[in-house]
Amino acid sequence: MAQRIAGKQVAILATHGFEQSELTEPKRLLEAQGATVTVVSPAREASIKGWKDKDWGGVVAVDLPLAEADAGHFDALVLPGGVINPDSLRTDEAALGFIRSVAAAGKPVAAICHGPWLLINSGLAEGREVTSWPSLRQDLANAGARWRDAEVVVDGNLITSRKPDDIPAFSEAVVNALAA
């Protein structure tokens, strides 16, 4: 299979409590298409722990501390969900600044499940069409977004999906955005 996004640099911004599949599967699928994927985190540890089903999951290595990350180095940003991960990151000004910088450069910002909370707190949701885990629908509407129940919603450089079942479509949308 041709690697459609060979040479592209993708950041995944996450901390402890990310939904296991929403980080590891997009990472795997993007790497299979030729991207270099870097896990960026404000966590001080060398790895972050995921959430799987109803308990803690496995660990993922942190490739780059957020304090050392340059948004200009990346071609896209992926924001996995889980409840704990985005709830922690949405009050982290450095994380929000990183998200804003990627978006301001017109690069794809992709958020899945509870990840769109970060779009609200970074100021990116207003006036945009998005999807998310259903419980975020009102939060997104209150932030001025138009919520739609769909596997994946692409609005300009924003890519959003609802849940782990949407990961194939979510990842394909990121690949398509990077290949364009």
Disulfide bonds with the S-S distance in Angstrom:
none
